[in-house]
Amino acid sequence: MDGQQWDRDILVDLFNYRDQQCISNTPFGGNDEEDKLYWREDITGEYTCLPIRTNLYAKRVPVPLICPMCNMEDETVNHVLVNCTFANQCWERRCLYYRASNISSFDLWLMSILDRTSKDGHGEIVTMCGSIWQARNQLVWNNKKSEVNSVVFSTKQYLAEWKMAQGSSTKALYRDVIPGDGASSWVKPKENTVKVSVDAVLFTELSKYGIGLLARDDSGQVIQGRSEVYDGSVRPEIAEAIAVKEALSWIQVRGWKEVVVETDYLMVVQAIRSKVNMKSPFGSIILEYRRMIMGLNIELFFVK
């Protein structure tokens, strides 16, 4: 990039015409942050993995390879969560066992057992994996040996409590809402205020996405609208975050002083309001929005 735009000469030298267009249409933040590595499958960009002994050893961490639960085979993900004698007993106790000896990876095993299980059982399978791993950690770090019955019971209890929490209250889902959030129909803003409605759409088959902005005054009259279509395949939350950020740029160009911005994507609103910094592309857009809105009289709300 050259300053705030792509260096056209370099693009022409290195890429064909199609790639030049794709790169030129790729939005980027106008800040001086260094590039970062991120995990694309998580919205925060963070990546975590189990510190399995074979993985640690491969990273030259001097640890014993033998499984601490059975002391019979090297500790791999497949072994400790499925094929270890302790894991075997846990799975068999819940009648969920499906042998993984002929499957090369834990991912393949998990997909296989999920395919053979009803949707109601998926949560128990994932929770059981977590309980087995916790039992392993109790032995390694606290020298405490867990019983199969306690692992199975803790799995059932945790899952039941989680389901109860999800079903009994929507406050956890909407924990960052404030007065003014959740409107199901358009409401006029206060006097001398502009309200901007924001939305985004994905054109997956065309590898494109678009944004739509509509500004109305305090009487409900449309002042101006704007729509854009960009090349590229992005996740829904990124398209929505770009739409909100573009709305802010649009507001600044128009010179509107008192503005309310509304979007129906709660995740974007929560991310902007939080103080968490994420190193993912989504997080970079959110950070740029926070910087742009400083000193401006703009309110952001979630609408249904």
Secondary structure as a PSIPRED ss2 file (coil, helix, strand):
# PSIPRED VFORMAT (PSIPRED V4.0)

   1 M C   1.000  0.000  0.000
   2 D E   0.000  0.000  1.000
   3 G C   1.000  0.000  0.000
   4 Q C   1.000  0.000  0.000
   5 Q E   0.000  0.000  1.000
   6 W C   1.000  0.000  0.000
   7 D C   1.000  0.000  0.000
   8 R H   0.000  1.000  0.000
   9 D H   0.000  1.000  0.000
  10 I H   0.000  1.000  0.000
  11 L H   0.000  1.000  0.000
  12 V H   0.000  1.000  0.000
  13 D H   0.000  1.000  0.000
  14 L H   0.000  1.000  0.000
  15 F C   1.000  0.000  0.000
  16 N C   1.000  0.000  0.000
  17 Y H   0.000  1.000  0.000
  18 R H   0.000  1.000  0.000
  19 D H   0.000  1.000  0.000
  20 Q H   0.000  1.000  0.000
  21 Q H   0.000  1.000  0.000
  22 C H   0.000  1.000  0.000
  23 I H   0.000  1.000  0.000
  24 S H   0.000  1.000  0.000
  25 N C   1.000  0.000  0.000
  26 T C   1.000  0.000  0.000
  27 P C   1.000  0.000  0.000
  28 F C   1.000  0.000  0.000
  29 G C   1.000  0.000  0.000
  30 G C   1.000  0.000  0.000
  31 N C   1.000  0.000  0.000
  32 D C   1.000  0.000  0.000
  33 E C   1.000  0.000  0.000
  34 E C   1.000  0.000  0.000
  35 D C   1.000  0.000  0.000
  36 K C   1.000  0.000  0.000
  37 L C   1.000  0.000  0.000
  38 Y C   1.000  0.000  0.000
  39 W C   1.000  0.000  0.000
  40 R C   1.000  0.000  0.000
  41 E C   1.000  0.000  0.000
  42 D C   1.000  0.000  0.000
  43 I C   1.000  0.000  0.000
  44 T C   1.000  0.000  0.000
  45 G C   1.000  0.000  0.000
  46 E C   1.000  0.000  0.000
  47 Y C   1.000  0.000  0.000
  48 T C   1.000  0.000  0.000
  49 C C   1.000  0.000  0.000
  50 L C   1.000  0.000  0.000
  51 P C   1.000  0.000  0.000
  52 I C   1.000  0.000  0.000
  53 R H   0.000  1.000  0.000
  54 T H   0.000  1.000  0.000
  55 N H   0.000  1.000  0.000
  56 L H   0.000  1.000  0.000
  57 Y H   0.000  1.000  0.000
  58 A H   0.000  1.000  0.000
  59 K C   1.000  0.000  0.000
  60 R C   1.000  0.000  0.000
  61 V C   1.000  0.000  0.000
  62 P C   1.000  0.000  0.000
  63 V C   1.000  0.000  0.000
  64 P C   1.000  0.000  0.000
  65 L C   1.000  0.000  0.000
  66 I E   0.000  0.000  1.000
  67 C C   1.000  0.000  0.000
  68 P C   1.000  0.000  0.000
  69 M C   1.000  0.000  0.000
  70 C C   1.000  0.000  0.000
  71 N C   1.000  0.000  0.000
  72 M C   1.000  0.000  0.000
  73 E C   1.000  0.000  0.000
  74 D E   0.000  0.000  1.000
  75 E C   1.000  0.000  0.000
  76 T C   1.000  0.000  0.000
  77 V H   0.000  1.000  0.000
  78 N H   0.000  1.000  0.000
  79 H H   0.000  1.000  0.000
  80 V H   0.000  1.000  0.000
  81 L H   0.000  1.000  0.000
  82 V H   0.000  1.000  0.000
  83 N H   0.000  1.000  0.000
  84 C C   1.000  0.000  0.000
  85 T H   0.000  1.000  0.000
  86 F H   0.000  1.000  0.000
  87 A H   0.000  1.000  0.000
  88 N H   0.000  1.000  0.000
  89 Q H   0.000  1.000  0.000
  90 C H   0.000  1.000  0.000
  91 W H   0.000  1.000  0.000
  92 E H   0.000  1.000  0.000
  93 R H   0.000  1.000  0.000
  94 R C   1.000  0.000  0.000
  95 C C   1.000  0.000  0.000
  96 L C   1.000  0.000  0.000
  97 Y C   1.000  0.000  0.000
  98 Y C   1.000  0.000  0.000
  99 R C   1.000  0.000  0.000
 100 A C   1.000  0.000  0.000
 101 S C   1.000  0.000  0.000
 102 N C   1.000  0.000  0.000
 103 I C   1.000  0.000  0.000
 104 S C   1.000  0.000  0.000
 105 S C   1.000  0.000  0.000
 106 F H   0.000  1.000  0.000
 107 D H   0.000  1.000  0.000
 108 L H   0.000  1.000  0.000
 109 W H   0.000  1.000  0.000
 110 L H   0.000  1.000  0.000
 111 M H   0.000  1.000  0.000
 112 S H   0.000  1.000  0.000
 113 I H   0.000  1.000  0.000
 114 L H   0.000  1.000  0.000
 115 D H   0.000  1.000  0.000
 116 R C   1.000  0.000  0.000
 117 T C   1.000  0.000  0.000
 118 S C   1.000  0.000  0.000
 119 K H   0.000  1.000  0.000
 120 D H   0.000  1.000  0.000
 121 G H   0.000  1.000  0.000
 122 H H   0.000  1.000  0.000
 123 G H   0.000  1.000  0.000
 124 E H   0.000  1.000  0.000
 125 I H   0.000  1.000  0.000
 126 V H   0.000  1.000  0.000
 127 T H   0.000  1.000  0.000
 128 M H   0.000  1.000  0.000
 129 C H   0.000  1.000  0.000
 130 G H   0.000  1.000  0.000
 131 S H   0.000  1.000  0.000
 132 I H   0.000  1.000  0.000
 133 W H   0.000  1.000  0.000
 134 Q H   0.000  1.000  0.000
 135 A H   0.000  1.000  0.000
 136 R H   0.000  1.000  0.000
 137 N H   0.000  1.000  0.000
 138 Q H   0.000  1.000  0.000
 139 L H   0.000  1.000  0.000
 140 V H   0.000  1.000  0.000
 141 W H   0.000  1.000  0.000
 142 N H   0.000  1.000  0.000
 143 N C   1.000  0.000  0.000
 144 K C   1.000  0.000  0.000
 145 K C   1.000  0.000  0.000
 146 S C   1.000  0.000  0.000
 147 E C   1.000  0.000  0.000
 148 V H   0.000  1.000  0.000
 149 N H   0.000  1.000  0.000
 150 S H   0.000  1.000  0.000
 151 V H   0.000  1.000  0.000
 152 V H   0.000  1.000  0.000
 153 F H   0.000  1.000  0.000
 154 S H   0.000  1.000  0.000
 155 T H   0.000  1.000  0.000
 156 K H   0.000  1.000  0.000
 157 Q H   0.000  1.000  0.000
 158 Y H   0.000  1.000  0.000
 159 L H   0.000  1.000  0.000
 160 A H   0.000  1.000  0.000
 161 E H   0.000  1.000  0.000
 162 W H   0.000  1.000  0.000
 163 K H   0.000  1.000  0.000
 164 M H   0.000  1.000  0.000
 165 A H   0.000  1.000  0.000
 166 Q H   0.000  1.000  0.000
 167 G H   0.000  1.000  0.000
 168 S H   0.000  1.000  0.000
 169 S C   1.000  0.000  0.000
 170 T C   1.000  0.000  0.000
 171 K C   1.000  0.000  0.000
 172 A C   1.000  0.000  0.000
 173 L C   1.000  0.000  0.000
 174 Y C   1.000  0.000  0.000
 175 R C   1.000  0.000  0.000
 176 D C   1.000  0.000  0.000
 177 V C   1.000  0.000  0.000
 178 I C   1.000  0.000  0.000
 179 P C   1.000  0.000  0.000
 180 G C   1.000  0.000  0.000
 181 D C   1.000  0.000  0.000
 182 G C   1.000  0.000  0.000
 183 A E   0.000  0.000  1.000
 184 S C   1.000  0.000  0.000
 185 S C   1.000  0.000  0.000
 186 W C   1.000  0.000  0.000
 187 V C   1.000  0.000  0.000
 188 K C   1.000  0.000  0.000
 189 P C   1.000  0.000  0.000
 190 K C   1.000  0.000  0.000
 191 E C   1.000  0.000  0.000
 192 N C   1.000  0.000  0.000
 193 T C   1.000  0.000  0.000
 194 V E   0.000  0.000  1.000
 195 K E   0.000  0.000  1.000
 196 V E   0.000  0.000  1.000
 197 S E   0.000  0.000  1.000
 198 V E   0.000  0.000  1.000
 199 D E   0.000  0.000  1.000
 200 A E   0.000  0.000  1.000
 201 V E   0.000  0.000  1.000
 202 L E   0.000  0.000  1.000
 203 F E   0.000  0.000  1.000
 204 T H   0.000  1.000  0.000
 205 E H   0.000  1.000  0.000
 206 L H   0.000  1.000  0.000
 207 S C   1.000  0.000  0.000
 208 K E   0.000  0.000  1.000
 209 Y E   0.000  0.000  1.000
 210 G E   0.000  0.000  1.000
 211 I E   0.000  0.000  1.000
 212 G E   0.000  0.000  1.000
 213 L E   0.000  0.000  1.000
 214 L E   0.000  0.000  1.000
 215 A E   0.000  0.000  1.000
 216 R E   0.000  0.000  1.000
 217 D C   1.000  0.000  0.000
 218 D C   1.000  0.000  0.000
 219 S C   1.000  0.000  0.000
 220 G C   1.000  0.000  0.000
 221 Q C   1.000  0.000  0.000
 222 V E   0.000  0.000  1.000
 223 I E   0.000  0.000  1.000
 224 Q E   0.000  0.000  1.000
 225 G E   0.000  0.000  1.000
 226 R E   0.000  0.000  1.000
 227 S E   0.000  0.000  1.000
 228 E E   0.000  0.000  1.000
 229 V E   0.000  0.000  1.000
 230 Y E   0.000  0.000  1.000
 231 D E   0.000  0.000  1.000
 232 G C   1.000  0.000  0.000
 233 S C   1.000  0.000  0.000
 234 V C   1.000  0.000  0.000
 235 R C   1.000  0.000  0.000
 236 P H   0.000  1.000  0.000
 237 E H   0.000  1.000  0.000
 238 I H   0.000  1.000  0.000
 239 A H   0.000  1.000  0.000
 240 E H   0.000  1.000  0.000
 241 A H   0.000  1.000  0.000
 242 I H   0.000  1.000  0.000
 243 A H   0.000  1.000  0.000
 244 V H   0.000  1.000  0.000
 245 K H   0.000  1.000  0.000
 246 E H   0.000  1.000  0.000
 247 A H   0.000  1.000  0.000
 248 L H   0.000  1.000  0.000
 249 S H   0.000  1.000  0.000
 250 W H   0.000  1.000  0.000
 251 I H   0.000  1.000  0.000
 252 Q H   0.000  1.000  0.000
 253 V H   0.000  1.000  0.000
 254 R H   0.000  1.000  0.000
 255 G C   1.000  0.000  0.000
 256 W C   1.000  0.000  0.000
 257 K C   1.000  0.000  0.000
 258 E C   1.000  0.000  0.000
 259 V E   0.000  0.000  1.000
 260 V E   0.000  0.000  1.000
 261 V E   0.000  0.000  1.000
 262 E E   0.000  0.000  1.000
 263 T E   0.000  0.000  1.000
 264 D C   1.000  0.000  0.000
 265 Y C   1.000  0.000  0.000
 266 L H   0.000  1.000  0.000
 267 M H   0.000  1.000  0.000
 268 V H   0.000  1.000  0.000
 269 V H   0.000  1.000  0.000
 270 Q H   0.000  1.000  0.000
 271 A H   0.000  1.000  0.000
 272 I H   0.000  1.000  0.000
 273 R H   0.000  1.000  0.000
 274 S C   1.000  0.000  0.000
 275 K C   1.000  0.000  0.000
 276 V C   1.000  0.000  0.000
 277 N C   1.000  0.000  0.000
 278 M C   1.000  0.000  0.000
 279 K C   1.000  0.000  0.000
 280 S C   1.000  0.000  0.000
 281 P H   0.000  1.000  0.000
 282 F H   0.000  1.000  0.000
 283 G H   0.000  1.000  0.000
 284 S H   0.000  1.000  0.000
 285 I H   0.000  1.000  0.000
 286 I H   0.000  1.000  0.000
 287 L H   0.000  1.000  0.000
 288 E H   0.000  1.000  0.000
 289 Y H   0.000  1.000  0.000
 290 R H   0.000  1.000  0.000
 291 R H   0.000  1.000  0.000
 292 M H   0.000  1.000  0.000
 293 I H   0.000  1.000  0.000
 294 M C   1.000  0.000  0.000
 295 G C   1.000  0.000  0.000
 296 L C   1.000  0.000  0.000
 297 N C   1.000  0.000  0.000
 298 I E   0.000  0.000  1.000
 299 E E   0.000  0.000  1.000
 300 L E   0.000  0.000  1.000
 301 F E   0.000  0.000  1.000
 302 F E   0.000  0.000  1.000
 303 V E   0.000  0.000  1.000
 304 K C   1.000  0.000  0.000
